[in-house]
Every structure is written in structure tokens, then in C-alpha cells.
């Protein structure tokens, strides 16, 4: 057997699982109203179905990247795939909102085990001047998943039930497992010690902050909520201080942030993830509640965004390798911010759906300019021995952004509905059940959701600033891909 493998084959196998993770996120977005009606719950609890997944995804990422370095990306990826697939089955079998939220948290853990390994394999097997093309494939898969997810989700919800959006992961998971077992090579492992106090501090801080933000409106922003939010900020600050003083091997190597482009990429990807997560919630409630679309039709409104992203992302990825790092992502963030402000302006009961489709297509160009170039810029100068840690930190900031975006938009939607005299829970259940909404309610409901869309639009401006500050790449610490060792002993260290 050859000791070298084509890295594109390994990446192609890994992105099947990555596709499933993104498919699951976009499927759930379009199914939220149906889940709310079926399980007789309200908007705050149904958004916890997303937030629990994102929280379970974000918190372990700092550790799972290191696990890939220690025991091999292939092994950790396969374990995560098993966890994700089995918990997807558990989600489908859930009979209450509490069971579904718990199963989604476990599903997030599976996703956390898988995701850093994909980026680590790219970093360790592709030379720096070809990583843009590899990340282009990664970005193209993200675009394809964002297209297939809502459409498949809409078809499954309309034709069967919301439970099938989780059952579909089971056959995909089996296929992904077989492909990864066959095509992904074993890479050299590196010994690591694990920072347990750091894990506890980061997990506690994130939970306190997210729970406080998301539940704030439910509890009328009482003293307990502000105490939780404040405690979360203090614990996370303590975590950063502890990491800066750690004498062993810290959970977050702060030295990574000495690289200006890595630090700015982390800020930009957090903003991007927060914006994408927070824009989908009001969008689907508007299309299904105000415009009375089925899940399938509402998903098709965003099809141009995914189609354009999937088609042009690989080309944008290759092009970005030859340009200054700031050019492509800055253009992308500007376009995405403008199109999101446009979405907000279009959220009226009588607005033309054609303009939604045009705005979605522009968003597709923006997404293609952001995902792959940012990942390529972040990983360009990572040394091999920090590939897992760097991928873990980068993906953690991405997921932290998604968690905070989900929590913040939940609080904002509920607050705006209350401000318009509607009340978050009852009106949302009515929309979810496809009850015809009176015209006078449609105007207020649309205004509340439109105002909520200003949150993701504003967050994207942070990405504009961060990407505009990128500098040209210095000489990479890795001039060639790491040799593949087919029979590396993952326990030898």
C-alpha cells in the first residue's frame, strides 16, 4: 500500500460528515414552526433546540481539536460521527421539547468532535498555497448544505413530520463513516496534556452567558438574569486570565493570536456565524407566519443564496490565494450586510418575493467570498504541531458567535413582539400551526421581525472592519504538507 494518498480524496470523505452537520442546522431552522406546534411549546423553548446544539458544539471544541492531535484526526472524527448519528436518532424519537433539547446537546458534542478534524487535515496535508482551493471545496459544501437542508427539511416536514429531519442523518452518517474509514489516512500524533480547569471555566462561562441572554425576556430581565450574564462575563474573563498565566499547555494558546490575521479571522468568523444564525429565525417566521408559505416554499426563497455559494465558492477560494487577504472577505461582508439590511426592508406583508430572491442571490456571492477565504487566512501560518489547537480555537470562535447570535435573536424577537403588543409565545404558536393571521396583526408581526433583522445586519459590520485590517501573509511555518503515515500508532505518545 502506498504511504501517500491524494489529500483531495481524504477531504472529500470528511466533507460528507461536515455536510451532514450543516444540513442538520439548516433543516432545523425551517422546521422550527412545525416543532413548536407539534410539541406545544413557545418561541423561547423552540430556539433552545438550536441553542442547545450550538452550545454543545461550541464548549468542547477547544478540547476536541487537541484530541485530534493526540489520538489522530481520523479516530476522533469517526467517534464524533457515531455520536452525532446516534443522537440524531434520539432527536427523532423525542416526545417532548425537553427530550429534544437534551438530544440536540449530545448531537452538538458529536459535531464538536468532527469539525476541527476537517480543518486540521486540510492544514496538515495541503501546502499553504493550495489551502485556498481546499477551503473552497469546504465552502462549496457549506453552500450546498444550506440549499439542500431547508428544501429537504421543507419536503420532509410537509410530507411526513419534523422527526424525519433527524432520521435522515442516520443513512448519511453510515455512508460518511464508511468513506472516512476507507479514504482518510492516519496522521502523525502529538502528545498533549489537557487543561481541565480551563475546560470547566470556559464551559461555565459560556452556559451562564448564553442562558442569561436567551431567557432574559422570559423573566422580564430581572436581577437573576443580569447576575447570570455578569457572572458569565466574569468567568470568561477569569478563563482568559488563567490561560495567559498557565505554565503547562493552555487550552487556548494565546500565542496564536500574535498572528494578526488569525486573530482578526477569529473575530470575523464569529461575526459571520452570529449573523447567519440570527437572520434565519425571523426570516422563516416571516415567510411561514406572515406570507403563509409552507416550509418547502419558504426554503426555496433562500435557494438562490445556496446555489450561488455552492457554484462559485471553489473559484473564489482559488482566486483568493492570489490576492491580498483583505480584498475578498471585505467585499463579502459588505455585500452580506447590504443584502441583510435589504431583507429587513422587504419584510412587509405585500413585498414582492422576487426581490427576496434577488437579495438571496447577492447573499450567495457574499457567502462565497467569506467562508473559504477566512478559513484559509486563519490557517495559513499555523505550524503543524498547533494545527489541531488552531482549528479548535477558530471553530470555537465560530460556534461562540452562533450561540450568542441564536440567544440574542431569541431575546430580541420576543422583546419586539411584546413591544408591538403581540406577546412572543401565543402569536408564534399560531403562526407555526399555519393559522391564518389577521391583517392588522400581520403588519405588527412583520415590523417586529424586520426590526430583529437589524441585529445580524449590524453584526456583519464587525466582519467588514476585521477583514479590512488583514495584512499580507508572512512566510508560513509550514512550507509543505505533512507526510501521511498510514500506520501511525496513535497511542505511541
ZIZI-V630929 format. One line per field, one symbol per residue. ss: DSSP state (H for helix, E for strand, L for the rest). A space follows every 10 residues. Layout:
ss: ???
//
This chain:
ss: LLLLLLHHHH HHHHHHHHHH HHHHHHHHHH HHHHHHHHLL LLHHHHHHHH HHHHHHHHHL HHHHHHHHHH HLHHHHHHHH HHHHHHHHHH HHLLLLHHHH HHHHHHHHHH HHHHHHHHHH HHHHHLLHHH HHHHHHHHHH HHHHHHHHHH HHHHHHHHHL LLLHHHHHHH HHHHHHHHHH HHHLLLLLLL LLLLLHHHHH HHHHHHHHHH HHHHHLLLLL LLHHHHHHHH HHHHHHHHHH HHHHHLLLLL LLLHHHHHLH HHHHHHHHHH HHHHHHHHHH HHHHHHHHHH LLLLHHHHHH HLHHHHHHHH HHHHHHHHHH LLLLHHHHHH HHHHHHHHHH HHHHHHLLLL LLHHHHHHHH HHHHHHHHHH HHHHHHHHHL LLLHHHHHHH HHHHHHHHHH HHHHHHHHHH HHHHHHHHHL LLLHHHHHHH HHLLLLLLHH HHHHHHHHHH HHHHHHHHHH HHHHHHHHLL LLLLLLLLLL LLLLLLLLLL LLL
//
